Amino acid sequence: MDRKDFKIDHLIPLCAGGANSTENLWPQHKTVYEITDPLKPVLCQKMQAGKLLQVDAVKLIIQAKMNLDQVSTIMKKLNSL
């Protein structure tokens, strides 16, 4: 795998309470971040609007990053809030 196809990313986004600690940073391949990055702003906007609890936001982003086939379903759920 080519190194340029990876970026260091937060498992739990900063806007959802994630930290800059090494425990929350991971190398993310573009096949993951190209699919999951669009979730982050929607997820955080829903939290800021009081439509999504932080604990649920964290569960959803981890679920999405570990199960790429569920991302579209998660996005639909977020957009319906």
PyMOL Python script that loads the backbone (N, CA, C, O; Angstrom):
from pymol import cmd

cmd.read_pdbstr("""\
ATOM      1  N   MET A   1       0.839  -1.184   0.000  1.00  0.00           N
ATOM      2  CA  MET A   1       0.000   0.000   0.000  1.00  0.00           C
ATOM      3  C   MET A   1       0.880   1.242   0.000  1.00  0.00           C
ATOM      4  O   MET A   1       1.932   1.293   0.637  1.00  0.00           O
ATOM      5  N   ASP A   2       0.417   2.218  -0.725  1.00  0.00           N
ATOM      6  CA  ASP A   2       1.156   3.466  -0.842  1.00  0.00           C
ATOM      7  C   ASP A   2       0.848   4.369   0.353  1.00  0.00           C
ATOM      8  O   ASP A   2      -0.312   4.572   0.714  1.00  0.00           O
ATOM      9  N   ARG A   3       1.885   4.893   0.946  1.00  0.00           N
ATOM     10  CA  ARG A   3       1.743   5.743   2.134  1.00  0.00           C
ATOM     11  C   ARG A   3       0.870   6.975   1.885  1.00  0.00           C
ATOM     12  O   ARG A   3       0.166   7.435   2.785  1.00  0.00           O
ATOM     13  N   LYS A   4       0.919   7.502   0.674  1.00  0.00           N
ATOM     14  CA  LYS A   4       0.140   8.705   0.371  1.00  0.00           C
ATOM     15  C   LYS A   4      -1.367   8.441   0.345  1.00  0.00           C
ATOM     16  O   LYS A   4      -2.160   9.381   0.298  1.00  0.00           O
ATOM     17  N   ASP A   5      -1.759   7.177   0.375  1.00  0.00           N
ATOM     18  CA  ASP A   5      -3.177   6.824   0.401  1.00  0.00           C
ATOM     19  C   ASP A   5      -3.756   6.826   1.814  1.00  0.00           C
ATOM     20  O   ASP A   5      -4.919   6.479   2.015  1.00  0.00           O
ATOM     21  N   PHE A   6      -2.938   7.216   2.785  1.00  0.00           N
ATOM     22  CA  PHE A   6      -3.359   7.243   4.183  1.00  0.00           C
ATOM     23  C   PHE A   6      -3.289   8.663   4.730  1.00  0.00           C
ATOM     24  O   PHE A   6      -2.520   9.496   4.250  1.00  0.00           O
ATOM     25  N   LYS A   7      -4.104   8.917   5.740  1.00  0.00           N
ATOM     26  CA  LYS A   7      -3.974  10.141   6.521  1.00  0.00           C
ATOM     27  C   LYS A   7      -4.172   9.762   7.985  1.00  0.00           C
ATOM     28  O   LYS A   7      -4.816   8.761   8.299  1.00  0.00           O
ATOM     29  N   ILE A   8      -3.619  10.566   8.860  1.00  0.00           N
ATOM     30  CA  ILE A   8      -3.842  10.369  10.292  1.00  0.00           C
ATOM     31  C   ILE A   8      -5.134  11.098  10.624  1.00  0.00           C
ATOM     32  O   ILE A   8      -5.272  12.291  10.354  1.00  0.00           O
ATOM     33  N   ASP A   9      -6.068  10.382  11.205  1.00  0.00           N
ATOM     34  CA  ASP A   9      -7.381  10.955  11.475  1.00  0.00           C
ATOM     35  C   ASP A   9      -7.821  10.601  12.884  1.00  0.00           C
ATOM     36  O   ASP A   9      -7.300   9.675  13.505  1.00  0.00           O
ATOM     37  N   HIS A  10      -8.776  11.347  13.364  1.00  0.00           N
ATOM     38  CA  HIS A  10      -9.363  11.081  14.681  1.00  0.00           C
ATOM     39  C   HIS A  10     -10.414   9.990  14.535  1.00  0.00           C
ATOM     40  O   HIS A  10     -11.298  10.089  13.683  1.00  0.00           O
ATOM     41  N   LEU A  11     -10.327   8.963  15.349  1.00  0.00           N
ATOM     42  CA  LEU A  11     -11.376   7.947  15.350  1.00  0.00           C
ATOM     43  C   LEU A  11     -12.689   8.600  15.769  1.00  0.00           C
ATOM     44  O   LEU A  11     -13.706   8.460  15.090  1.00  0.00           O
ATOM     45  N   ILE A  12     -12.658   9.314  16.889  1.00  0.00           N
ATOM     46  CA  ILE A  12     -13.803  10.106  17.338  1.00  0.00           C
ATOM     47  C   ILE A  12     -13.478  11.558  17.002  1.00  0.00           C
ATOM     48  O   ILE A  12     -12.500  12.097  17.520  1.00  0.00           O
ATOM     49  N   PRO A  13     -14.266  12.200  16.155  1.00  0.00           N
ATOM     50  CA  PRO A  13     -13.963  13.572  15.739  1.00  0.00           C
ATOM     51  C   PRO A  13     -13.875  14.535  16.924  1.00  0.00           C
ATOM     52  O   PRO A  13     -14.542  14.355  17.943  1.00  0.00           O
ATOM     53  N   LEU A  14     -13.051  15.543  16.768  1.00  0.00           N
ATOM     54  CA  LEU A  14     -12.905  16.556  17.816  1.00  0.00           C
ATOM     55  C   LEU A  14     -14.250  17.189  18.162  1.00  0.00           C
ATOM     56  O   LEU A  14     -14.532  17.449  19.332  1.00  0.00           O
ATOM     57  N   CYS A  15     -15.068  17.433  17.163  1.00  0.00           N
ATOM     58  CA  CYS A  15     -16.362  18.079  17.406  1.00  0.00           C
ATOM     59  C   CYS A  15     -17.325  17.188  18.187  1.00  0.00           C
ATOM     60  O   CYS A  15     -18.338  17.661  18.703  1.00  0.00           O
ATOM     61  N   ALA A  16     -17.002  15.894  18.269  1.00  0.00           N
ATOM     62  CA  ALA A  16     -17.840  14.954  19.030  1.00  0.00           C
ATOM     63  C   ALA A  16     -17.180  14.584  20.352  1.00  0.00           C
ATOM     64  O   ALA A  16     -17.568  13.616  21.006  1.00  0.00           O
ATOM     65  N   GLY A  17     -16.184  15.365  20.732  1.00  0.00           N
ATOM     66  CA  GLY A  17     -15.532  15.129  22.018  1.00  0.00           C
ATOM     67  C   GLY A  17     -14.273  14.298  21.944  1.00  0.00           C
ATOM     68  O   GLY A  17     -13.696  13.958  22.977  1.00  0.00           O
ATOM     69  N   GLY A  18     -13.833  13.963  20.742  1.00  0.00           N
ATOM     70  CA  GLY A  18     -12.595  13.207  20.586  1.00  0.00           C
ATOM     71  C   GLY A  18     -11.388  14.042  20.965  1.00  0.00           C
ATOM     72  O   GLY A  18     -11.440  15.272  20.955  1.00  0.00           O
ATOM     73  N   ALA A  19     -10.310  13.369  21.296  1.00  0.00           N
ATOM     74  CA  ALA A  19      -9.089  14.042  21.744  1.00  0.00           C
ATOM     75  C   ALA A  19      -8.002  13.959  20.673  1.00  0.00           C
ATOM     76  O   ALA A  19      -8.110  13.204  19.707  1.00  0.00           O
ATOM     77  N   ASN A  20      -6.961  14.751  20.872  1.00  0.00           N
ATOM     78  CA  ASN A  20      -5.784  14.682  20.012  1.00  0.00           C
ATOM     79  C   ASN A  20      -4.769  13.667  20.529  1.00  0.00           C
ATOM     80  O   ASN A  20      -3.608  13.690  20.118  1.00  0.00           O
ATOM     81  N   SER A  21      -5.184  12.797  21.405  1.00  0.00           N
ATOM     82  CA  SER A  21      -4.279  11.803  21.988  1.00  0.00           C
ATOM     83  C   SER A  21      -4.013  10.681  20.985  1.00  0.00           C
ATOM     84  O   SER A  21      -4.790  10.453  20.058  1.00  0.00           O
ATOM     85  N   THR A  22      -2.908   9.997  21.194  1.00  0.00           N
ATOM     86  CA  THR A  22      -2.555   8.898  20.296  1.00  0.00           C
ATOM     87  C   THR A  22      -3.605   7.791  20.313  1.00  0.00           C
ATOM     88  O   THR A  22      -3.741   7.057  19.334  1.00  0.00           O
ATOM     89  N   GLU A  23      -4.343   7.663  21.405  1.00  0.00           N
ATOM     90  CA  GLU A  23      -5.389   6.640  21.480  1.00  0.00           C
ATOM     91  C   GLU A  23      -6.546   6.936  20.523  1.00  0.00           C
ATOM     92  O   GLU A  23      -7.291   6.031  20.149  1.00  0.00           O
ATOM     93  N   ASN A  24      -6.695   8.195  20.132  1.00  0.00           N
ATOM     94  CA  ASN A  24      -7.794   8.584  19.255  1.00  0.00           C
ATOM     95  C   ASN A  24      -7.327   8.866  17.826  1.00  0.00           C
ATOM     96  O   ASN A  24      -8.144   9.218  16.975  1.00  0.00           O
ATOM     97  N   LEU A  25      -6.057   8.721  17.554  1.00  0.00           N
ATOM     98  CA  LEU A  25      -5.527   8.955  16.211  1.00  0.00           C
ATOM     99  C   LEU A  25      -5.193   7.620  15.566  1.00  0.00           C
ATOM    100  O   LEU A  25      -4.645   6.722  16.205  1.00  0.00           O
ATOM    101  N   TRP A  26      -5.532   7.506  14.293  1.00  0.00           N
ATOM    102  CA  TRP A  26      -5.239   6.257  13.600  1.00  0.00           C
ATOM    103  C   TRP A  26      -4.979   6.537  12.132  1.00  0.00           C
ATOM    104  O   TRP A  26      -5.496   7.507  11.577  1.00  0.00           O
ATOM    105  N   PRO A  27      -4.173   5.683  11.500  1.00  0.00           N
ATOM    106  CA  PRO A  27      -3.958   5.842  10.063  1.00  0.00           C
ATOM    107  C   PRO A  27      -5.210   5.363   9.336  1.00  0.00           C
ATOM    108  O   PRO A  27      -5.665   4.236   9.529  1.00  0.00           O
ATOM    109  N   GLN A  28      -5.747   6.229   8.510  1.00  0.00           N
ATOM    110  CA  GLN A  28      -6.992   5.896   7.829  1.00  0.00           C
ATOM    111  C   GLN A  28      -6.743   5.870   6.329  1.00  0.00           C
ATOM    112  O   GLN A  28      -6.264   6.848   5.755  1.00  0.00           O
ATOM    113  N   HIS A  29      -7.065   4.764   5.704  1.00  0.00           N
ATOM    114  CA  HIS A  29      -6.892   4.614   4.265  1.00  0.00           C
ATOM    115  C   HIS A  29      -7.978   5.401   3.535  1.00  0.00           C
ATOM    116  O   HIS A  29      -9.081   5.587   4.048  1.00  0.00           O
ATOM    117  N   LYS A  30      -7.648   5.854   2.342  1.00  0.00           N
ATOM    118  CA  LYS A  30      -8.604   6.675   1.598  1.00  0.00           C
ATOM    119  C   LYS A  30      -9.898   5.934   1.293  1.00  0.00           C
ATOM    120  O   LYS A  30     -10.936   6.570   1.108  1.00  0.00           O
ATOM    121  N   THR A  31      -9.863   4.602   1.234  1.00  0.00           N
ATOM    122  CA  THR A  31     -11.099   3.849   1.010  1.00  0.00           C
ATOM    123  C   THR A  31     -12.050   3.969   2.194  1.00  0.00           C
ATOM    124  O   THR A  31     -13.249   3.727   2.059  1.00  0.00           O
ATOM    125  N   VAL A  32     -11.517   4.342   3.349  1.00  0.00           N
ATOM    126  CA  VAL A  32     -12.354   4.576   4.526  1.00  0.00           C
ATOM    127  C   VAL A  32     -12.743   6.049   4.590  1.00  0.00           C
ATOM    128  O   VAL A  32     -13.929   6.365   4.680  1.00  0.00           O
ATOM    129  N   TYR A  33     -11.762   6.963   4.544  1.00  0.00           N
ATOM    130  CA  TYR A  33     -12.095   8.374   4.757  1.00  0.00           C
ATOM    131  C   TYR A  33     -12.909   8.985   3.627  1.00  0.00           C
ATOM    132  O   TYR A  33     -13.664   9.930   3.859  1.00  0.00           O
ATOM    133  N   GLU A  34     -12.776   8.474   2.424  1.00  0.00           N
ATOM    134  CA  GLU A  34     -13.600   9.000   1.337  1.00  0.00           C
ATOM    135  C   GLU A  34     -15.084   8.716   1.583  1.00  0.00           C
ATOM    136  O   GLU A  34     -15.949   9.464   1.127  1.00  0.00           O
ATOM    137  N   ILE A  35     -15.366   7.646   2.295  1.00  0.00           N
ATOM    138  CA  ILE A  35     -16.746   7.256   2.586  1.00  0.00           C
ATOM    139  C   ILE A  35     -17.245   7.868   3.887  1.00  0.00           C
ATOM    140  O   ILE A  35     -18.394   8.302   3.969  1.00  0.00           O
ATOM    141  N   THR A  36     -16.386   7.905   4.910  1.00  0.00           N
ATOM    142  CA  THR A  36     -16.849   8.319   6.242  1.00  0.00           C
ATOM    143  C   THR A  36     -16.696   9.811   6.535  1.00  0.00           C
ATOM    144  O   THR A  36     -17.422  10.335   7.380  1.00  0.00           O
ATOM    145  N   ASP A  37     -15.788  10.506   5.874  1.00  0.00           N
ATOM    146  CA  ASP A  37     -15.596  11.936   6.166  1.00  0.00           C
ATOM    147  C   ASP A  37     -16.868  12.775   6.000  1.00  0.00           C
ATOM    148  O   ASP A  37     -17.081  13.694   6.791  1.00  0.00           O
ATOM    149  N   PRO A  38     -17.721  12.501   5.008  1.00  0.00           N
ATOM    150  CA  PRO A  38     -18.950  13.298   4.898  1.00  0.00           C
ATOM    151  C   PRO A  38     -19.899  13.157   6.096  1.00  0.00           C
ATOM    152  O   PRO A  38     -20.766  14.009   6.296  1.00  0.00           O
ATOM    153  N   LEU A  39     -19.747  12.105   6.883  1.00  0.00           N
ATOM    154  CA  LEU A  39     -20.588  11.930   8.070  1.00  0.00           C
ATOM    155  C   LEU A  39     -20.263  12.936   9.166  1.00  0.00           C
ATOM    156  O   LEU A  39     -21.155  13.384   9.885  1.00  0.00           O
ATOM    157  N   LYS A  40     -18.998  13.288   9.293  1.00  0.00           N
ATOM    158  CA  LYS A  40     -18.551  14.099  10.430  1.00  0.00           C
ATOM    159  C   LYS A  40     -19.294  15.425  10.575  1.00  0.00           C
ATOM    160  O   LYS A  40     -19.803  15.709  11.659  1.00  0.00           O
ATOM    161  N   PRO A  41     -19.378  16.246   9.530  1.00  0.00           N
ATOM    162  CA  PRO A  41     -20.069  17.526   9.725  1.00  0.00           C
ATOM    163  C   PRO A  41     -21.556  17.354  10.035  1.00  0.00           C
ATOM    164  O   PRO A  41     -22.116  18.114  10.824  1.00  0.00           O
ATOM    165  N   VAL A  42     -22.188  16.371   9.423  1.00  0.00           N
ATOM    166  CA  VAL A  42     -23.612  16.140   9.679  1.00  0.00           C
ATOM    167  C   VAL A  42     -23.809  15.690  11.118  1.00  0.00           C
ATOM    168  O   VAL A  42     -24.687  16.189  11.821  1.00  0.00           O
ATOM    169  N   LEU A  43     -22.993  14.756  11.542  1.00  0.00           N
ATOM    170  CA  LEU A  43     -23.051  14.234  12.903  1.00  0.00           C
ATOM    171  C   LEU A  43     -22.865  15.364  13.917  1.00  0.00           C
ATOM    172  O   LEU A  43     -23.618  15.460  14.886  1.00  0.00           O
ATOM    173  N   CYS A  44     -21.889  16.199  13.699  1.00  0.00           N
ATOM    174  CA  CYS A  44     -21.600  17.282  14.649  1.00  0.00           C
ATOM    175  C   CYS A  44     -22.667  18.375  14.605  1.00  0.00           C
ATOM    176  O   CYS A  44     -22.980  18.970  15.636  1.00  0.00           O
ATOM    177  N   GLN A  45     -23.225  18.643  13.433  1.00  0.00           N
ATOM    178  CA  GLN A  45     -24.324  19.615  13.340  1.00  0.00           C
ATOM    179  C   GLN A  45     -25.545  19.123  14.112  1.00  0.00           C
ATOM    180  O   GLN A  45     -26.217  19.904  14.785  1.00  0.00           O
ATOM    181  N   LYS A  46     -25.825  17.834  14.011  1.00  0.00           N
ATOM    182  CA  LYS A  46     -26.974  17.271  14.734  1.00  0.00           C
ATOM    183  C   LYS A  46     -26.743  17.331  16.244  1.00  0.00           C
ATOM    184  O   LYS A  46     -27.676  17.570  17.010  1.00  0.00           O
ATOM    185  N   MET A  47     -25.508  17.114  16.665  1.00  0.00           N
ATOM    186  CA  MET A  47     -25.189  17.243  18.089  1.00  0.00           C
ATOM    187  C   MET A  47     -25.387  18.682  18.545  1.00  0.00           C
ATOM    188  O   MET A  47     -26.012  18.929  19.577  1.00  0.00           O
ATOM    189  N   GLN A  48     -24.857  19.628  17.782  1.00  0.00           N
ATOM    190  CA  GLN A  48     -24.964  21.044  18.146  1.00  0.00           C
ATOM    191  C   GLN A  48     -26.409  21.512  18.191  1.00  0.00           C
ATOM    192  O   GLN A  48     -26.759  22.400  18.968  1.00  0.00           O
ATOM    193  N   ALA A  49     -27.244  20.911  17.358  1.00  0.00           N
ATOM    194  CA  ALA A  49     -28.658  21.285  17.319  1.00  0.00           C
ATOM    195  C   ALA A  49     -29.467  20.586  18.411  1.00  0.00           C
ATOM    196  O   ALA A  49     -30.665  20.828  18.552  1.00  0.00           O
ATOM    197  N   GLY A  50     -28.815  19.730  19.174  1.00  0.00           N
ATOM    198  CA  GLY A  50     -29.505  19.020  20.245  1.00  0.00           C
ATOM    199  C   GLY A  50     -30.345  17.850  19.769  1.00  0.00           C
ATOM    200  O   GLY A  50     -31.210  17.363  20.497  1.00  0.00           O
ATOM    201  N   LYS A  51     -30.093  17.397  18.548  1.00  0.00           N
ATOM    202  CA  LYS A  51     -30.869  16.293  17.982  1.00  0.00           C
ATOM    203  C   LYS A  51     -30.182  14.942  18.129  1.00  0.00           C
ATOM    204  O   LYS A  51     -30.764  13.906  17.806  1.00  0.00           O
ATOM    205  N   LEU A  52     -28.946  14.954  18.617  1.00  0.00           N
ATOM    206  CA  LEU A  52     -28.170  13.728  18.756  1.00  0.00           C
ATOM    207  C   LEU A  52     -27.285  13.846  19.985  1.00  0.00           C
ATOM    208  O   LEU A  52     -26.556  14.824  20.143  1.00  0.00           O
ATOM    209  N   LEU A  53     -27.353  12.858  20.842  1.00  0.00           N
ATOM    210  CA  LEU A  53     -26.498  12.839  22.029  1.00  0.00           C
ATOM    211  C   LEU A  53     -25.075  12.466  21.645  1.00  0.00           C
ATOM    212  O   LEU A  53     -24.857  11.743  20.673  1.00  0.00           O
ATOM    213  N   GLN A  54     -24.108  12.959  22.411  1.00  0.00           N
ATOM    214  CA  GLN A  54     -22.709  12.659  22.136  1.00  0.00           C
ATOM    215  C   GLN A  54     -22.457  11.158  22.149  1.00  0.00           C
ATOM    216  O   GLN A  54     -21.766  10.644  21.269  1.00  0.00           O
ATOM    217  N   VAL A  55     -22.995  10.457  23.113  1.00  0.00           N
ATOM    218  CA  VAL A  55     -22.770   9.016  23.213  1.00  0.00           C
ATOM    219  C   VAL A  55     -23.262   8.307  21.947  1.00  0.00           C
ATOM    220  O   VAL A  55     -22.628   7.360  21.481  1.00  0.00           O
ATOM    221  N   ASP A  56     -24.375   8.755  21.398  1.00  0.00           N
ATOM    222  CA  ASP A  56     -24.905   8.158  20.172  1.00  0.00           C
ATOM    223  C   ASP A  56     -24.067   8.551  18.957  1.00  0.00           C
ATOM    224  O   ASP A  56     -23.873   7.744  18.048  1.00  0.00           O
ATOM    225  N   ALA A  57     -23.577   9.777  18.940  1.00  0.00           N
ATOM    226  CA  ALA A  57     -22.714  10.229  17.850  1.00  0.00           C
ATOM    227  C   ALA A  57     -21.438   9.398  17.798  1.00  0.00           C
ATOM    228  O   ALA A  57     -20.999   8.990  16.723  1.00  0.00           O
ATOM    229  N   VAL A  58     -20.850   9.152  18.953  1.00  0.00           N
ATOM    230  CA  VAL A  58     -19.623   8.351  19.023  1.00  0.00           C
ATOM    231  C   VAL A  58     -19.894   6.936  18.533  1.00  0.00           C
ATOM    232  O   VAL A  58     -19.102   6.383  17.769  1.00  0.00           O
ATOM    233  N   LYS A  59     -20.993   6.352  18.958  1.00  0.00           N
ATOM    234  CA  LYS A  59     -21.344   4.999  18.512  1.00  0.00           C
ATOM    235  C   LYS A  59     -21.519   4.950  16.998  1.00  0.00           C
ATOM    236  O   LYS A  59     -21.052   4.018  16.343  1.00  0.00           O
ATOM    237  N   LEU A  60     -22.194   5.958  16.445  1.00  0.00           N
ATOM    238  CA  LEU A  60     -22.450   5.971  15.007  1.00  0.00           C
ATOM    239  C   LEU A  60     -21.176   6.130  14.192  1.00  0.00           C
ATOM    240  O   LEU A  60     -21.010   5.452  13.177  1.00  0.00           O
ATOM    241  N   ILE A  61     -20.273   7.008  14.611  1.00  0.00           N
ATOM    242  CA  ILE A  61     -19.055   7.210  13.820  1.00  0.00           C
ATOM    243  C   ILE A  61     -18.155   5.984  13.885  1.00  0.00           C
ATOM    244  O   ILE A  61     -17.533   5.622  12.887  1.00  0.00           O
ATOM    245  N   ILE A  62     -18.079   5.346  15.037  1.00  0.00           N
ATOM    246  CA  ILE A  62     -17.283   4.120  15.135  1.00  0.00           C
ATOM    247  C   ILE A  62     -17.924   3.017  14.302  1.00  0.00           C
ATOM    248  O   ILE A  62     -17.231   2.286  13.595  1.00  0.00           O
ATOM    249  N   GLN A  63     -19.233   2.900  14.385  1.00  0.00           N
ATOM    250  CA  GLN A  63     -19.949   1.906  13.585  1.00  0.00           C
ATOM    251  C   GLN A  63     -19.674   2.127  12.097  1.00  0.00           C
ATOM    252  O   GLN A  63     -19.425   1.173  11.360  1.00  0.00           O
ATOM    253  N   ALA A  64     -19.718   3.375  11.663  1.00  0.00           N
ATOM    254  CA  ALA A  64     -19.485   3.695  10.256  1.00  0.00           C
ATOM    255  C   ALA A  64     -18.068   3.346   9.825  1.00  0.00           C
ATOM    256  O   ALA A  64     -17.866   2.764   8.759  1.00  0.00           O
ATOM    257  N   LYS A  65     -17.092   3.698  10.644  1.00  0.00           N
ATOM    258  CA  LYS A  65     -15.698   3.459  10.268  1.00  0.00           C
ATOM    259  C   LYS A  65     -15.336   1.980  10.272  1.00  0.00           C
ATOM    260  O   LYS A  65     -14.430   1.560   9.553  1.00  0.00           O
ATOM    261  N   MET A  66     -16.029   1.199  11.069  1.00  0.00           N
ATOM    262  CA  MET A  66     -15.742  -0.232  11.148  1.00  0.00           C
ATOM    263  C   MET A  66     -16.637  -1.062  10.224  1.00  0.00           C
ATOM    264  O   MET A  66     -16.380  -2.246  10.007  1.00  0.00           O
ATOM    265  N   ASN A  67     -17.684  -0.440   9.684  1.00  0.00           N
ATOM    266  CA  ASN A  67     -18.645  -1.132   8.821  1.00  0.00           C
ATOM    267  C   ASN A  67     -19.029  -0.207   7.671  1.00  0.00           C
ATOM    268  O   ASN A  67     -20.104   0.393   7.679  1.00  0.00           O
ATOM    269  N   LEU A  68     -18.158  -0.098   6.697  1.00  0.00           N
ATOM    270  CA  LEU A  68     -18.367   0.860   5.610  1.00  0.00           C
ATOM    271  C   LEU A  68     -19.673   0.627   4.860  1.00  0.00           C
ATOM    272  O   LEU A  68     -20.245   1.564   4.304  1.00  0.00           O
ATOM    273  N   ASP A  69     -20.143  -0.600   4.842  1.00  0.00           N
ATOM    274  CA  ASP A  69     -21.386  -0.908   4.145  1.00  0.00           C
ATOM    275  C   ASP A  69     -22.609  -0.298   4.834  1.00  0.00           C
ATOM    276  O   ASP A  69     -23.692  -0.271   4.249  1.00  0.00           O
ATOM    277  N   GLN A  70     -22.454   0.187   6.052  1.00  0.00           N
ATOM    278  CA  GLN A  70     -23.566   0.773   6.798  1.00  0.00           C
ATOM    279  C   GLN A  70     -23.592   2.308   6.744  1.00  0.00           C
ATOM    280  O   GLN A  70     -24.496   2.933   7.300  1.00  0.00           O
ATOM    281  N   VAL A  71     -22.614   2.904   6.083  1.00  0.00           N
ATOM    282  CA  VAL A  71     -22.493   4.368   6.084  1.00  0.00           C
ATOM    283  C   VAL A  71     -23.711   5.051   5.471  1.00  0.00           C
ATOM    284  O   VAL A  71     -24.189   6.047   6.016  1.00  0.00           O
ATOM    285  N   SER A  72     -24.219   4.549   4.366  1.00  0.00           N
ATOM    286  CA  SER A  72     -25.376   5.210   3.747  1.00  0.00           C
ATOM    287  C   SER A  72     -26.607   5.133   4.645  1.00  0.00           C
ATOM    288  O   SER A  72     -27.390   6.081   4.700  1.00  0.00           O
ATOM    289  N   THR A  73     -26.785   4.029   5.341  1.00  0.00           N
ATOM    290  CA  THR A  73     -27.900   3.898   6.281  1.00  0.00           C
ATOM    291  C   THR A  73     -27.736   4.867   7.447  1.00  0.00           C
ATOM    292  O   THR A  73     -28.704   5.487   7.886  1.00  0.00           O
ATOM    293  N   ILE A  74     -26.513   4.994   7.943  1.00  0.00           N
ATOM    294  CA  ILE A  74     -26.235   5.917   9.047  1.00  0.00           C
ATOM    295  C   ILE A  74     -26.474   7.359   8.604  1.00  0.00           C
ATOM    296  O   ILE A  74     -27.035   8.156   9.355  1.00  0.00           O
ATOM    297  N   MET A  75     -26.051   7.690   7.394  1.00  0.00           N
ATOM    298  CA  MET A  75     -26.261   9.049   6.877  1.00  0.00           C
ATOM    299  C   MET A  75     -27.751   9.346   6.749  1.00  0.00           C
ATOM    300  O   MET A  75     -28.193  10.445   7.087  1.00  0.00           O
ATOM    301  N   LYS A  76     -28.523   8.389   6.269  1.00  0.00           N
ATOM    302  CA  LYS A  76     -29.973   8.584   6.161  1.00  0.00           C
ATOM    303  C   LYS A  76     -30.585   8.813   7.538  1.00  0.00           C
ATOM    304  O   LYS A  76     -31.456   9.666   7.706  1.00  0.00           O
ATOM    305  N   LYS A  77     -30.127   8.050   8.513  1.00  0.00           N
ATOM    306  CA  LYS A  77     -30.625   8.208   9.880  1.00  0.00           C
ATOM    307  C   LYS A  77     -30.314   9.613  10.398  1.00  0.00           C
ATOM    308  O   LYS A  77     -31.178  10.272  10.976  1.00  0.00           O
ATOM    309  N   LEU A  78     -29.079  10.064  10.187  1.00  0.00           N
ATOM    310  CA  LEU A  78     -28.690  11.402  10.640  1.00  0.00           C
ATOM    311  C   LEU A  78     -29.512  12.485   9.950  1.00  0.00           C
ATOM    312  O   LEU A  78     -29.960  13.436  10.592  1.00  0.00           O
ATOM    313  N   ASN A  79     -29.705  12.342   8.657  1.00  0.00           N
ATOM    314  CA  ASN A  79     -30.454  13.352   7.904  1.00  0.00           C
ATOM    315  C   ASN A  79     -31.926  13.400   8.290  1.00  0.00           C
ATOM    316  O   ASN A  79     -32.597  14.409   8.072  1.00  0.00           O
ATOM    317  N   SER A  80     -32.426  12.313   8.861  1.00  0.00           N
ATOM    318  CA  SER A  80     -33.840  12.291   9.260  1.00  0.00           C
ATOM    319  C   SER A  80     -34.072  12.926  10.629  1.00  0.00           C
ATOM    320  O   SER A  80     -35.216  13.159  11.020  1.00  0.00           O
ATOM    321  N   LEU A  81     -32.992  13.208  11.357  1.00  0.00           N
ATOM    322  CA  LEU A  81     -33.135  13.794  12.692  1.00  0.00           C
ATOM    323  C   LEU A  81     -33.493  15.273  12.613  1.00  0.00           C
ATOM    324  O   LEU A  81     -33.652  15.926  13.644  1.00  0.00           O
TER     325      LEU A  81
END
""", "prot")
cmd.dss("prot")
cmd.show_as("cartoon", "prot")
cmd.util.cbc("prot")
cmd.orient("prot")
